[in-house]
């Protein structure tokens, strides 16, 4: 059971018991949980902006090399870990900026035409 589900149950029980103070408290906690988990949160926006900048740097690094580039080479060129680069590379492939190729279990990326 999640925190949100616990607080929803508290609202139900407190409403039946006539405890408006508990209802108010639980609703406030649910609101805070929703705000923290929201895609519109400040932290989520900052992370998206940072990843967008990294995406631009990755596209520039792939363009500089010109040919197929492996994930770890891209990560080294941009100064991040391959684990950090992987989801950004996936997003760039999905958006059509890069093309992914796999040959003999080796994944490489090139610029989309």
PAZA-74652 format. One line per 3 residues: number of its first residue (from 1); their letters; for each residue z, y, x of C-alpha. Coordinates in nm, 3 decimals. Layout:
NUM	a	Z,Y,X; ...
This chain:
1	xxx	0.000,0.000,0.000; -0.095,0.342,0.137; 0.124,0.651,0.144
4	xxx	-0.091,0.805,-0.126; -0.038,0.501,-0.348; 0.339,0.517,-0.289
7	xxx	0.352,0.883,-0.385; 0.137,0.817,-0.694; 0.384,0.548,-0.800
10	xxx	0.672,0.790,-0.742; 0.496,1.039,-0.970; 0.465,0.773,-1.241
13	xxx	0.828,0.659,-1.217; 0.967,1.013,-1.185; 0.764,1.131,-1.486
16	xxx	0.911,0.852,-1.699; 1.260,0.938,-1.573; 1.211,1.311,-1.638
19	xxx	1.258,1.405,-1.272; 1.027,1.702,-1.235; 1.164,1.775,-0.887
22	xxx	1.043,1.434,-0.762; 0.708,1.475,-0.940; 0.657,1.813,-0.774
25	xxx	0.753,1.676,-0.432; 0.526,1.371,-0.459; 0.231,1.577,-0.581
28	xxx	0.277,1.815,-0.287; 0.277,1.520,-0.045; -0.039,1.377,-0.206
31	xxx	-0.204,1.718,-0.169; -0.109,1.730,0.201; -0.246,1.378,0.257
34	xxx	-0.572,1.471,0.087; -0.603,1.785,0.298; -0.533,1.596,0.623
37	xxx	-0.785,1.325,0.540; -1.049,1.567,0.417; -1.383,1.596,0.595
40	xxx	-1.342,1.973,0.554; -1.033,1.989,0.772; -1.033,2.219,1.073
43	xxx	-1.000,1.927,1.316; -1.295,1.746,1.158; -1.511,2.059,1.182
46	xxx	-1.415,2.112,1.546; -1.494,1.749,1.628; -1.832,1.773,1.454
49	xxx	-1.917,2.090,1.646; -1.817,1.931,1.977; -2.024,1.621,1.901
52	xxx	-2.323,1.838,1.807; -2.302,2.013,2.146; -2.276,1.676,2.320
55	xxx	-2.577,1.559,2.121; -2.780,1.853,2.248; -2.670,1.779,2.605
58	xxx	-2.764,1.412,2.564; -3.111,1.498,2.433; -3.157,1.735,2.728
61	xxx	-3.044,1.465,2.973; -3.287,1.209,2.825; -3.567,1.467,2.835
64	xxx	-3.494,1.542,3.200; -3.527,1.178,3.300; -3.836,1.132,3.085
67	xxx	-3.829,0.752,3.070; -3.598,0.499,2.915; -3.233,0.572,2.992
70	xxx	-2.933,0.342,2.949; -2.616,0.448,2.772; -2.403,0.454,3.085
73	xxx	-2.660,0.667,3.269; -2.666,0.916,2.980; -2.287,0.925,2.967
76	xxx	-2.264,0.988,3.342; -2.523,1.266,3.323; -2.332,1.442,3.044
79	xxx	-1.987,1.372,3.189; -1.842,1.155,2.912; -1.754,0.788,2.876
82	xxx	-2.008,0.537,2.742; -1.766,0.472,2.453; -1.782,0.840,2.356
85	xxx	-2.161,0.850,2.397; -2.235,0.544,2.183; -2.166,0.692,1.834
88	xxx	-2.341,1.016,1.928; -2.645,0.821,2.048; -2.644,0.625,1.722
91	xxx	-2.642,0.950,1.523; -2.927,1.090,1.735; -3.133,0.775,1.669
94	xxx	-3.060,0.797,1.295; -3.162,1.164,1.289; -3.491,1.080,1.464
97	xxx	-3.427,1.272,1.787; -3.409,0.960,2.005; -3.568,0.617,1.992
100	xxx	-3.365,0.309,2.077; -3.522,0.008,2.250; -3.368,-0.327,2.342
103	xxx	-3.523,-0.548,2.607; -3.343,-0.849,2.753; -3.014,-0.733,2.596
106	xxx	-3.045,-0.393,2.766; -3.043,-0.096,2.528; -3.232,0.215,2.638
109	xxx	-3.311,0.548,2.478; -3.616,0.774,2.494; -3.711,1.099,2.322
112	xx	-3.875,1.064,1.984; -4.230,1.193,1.969
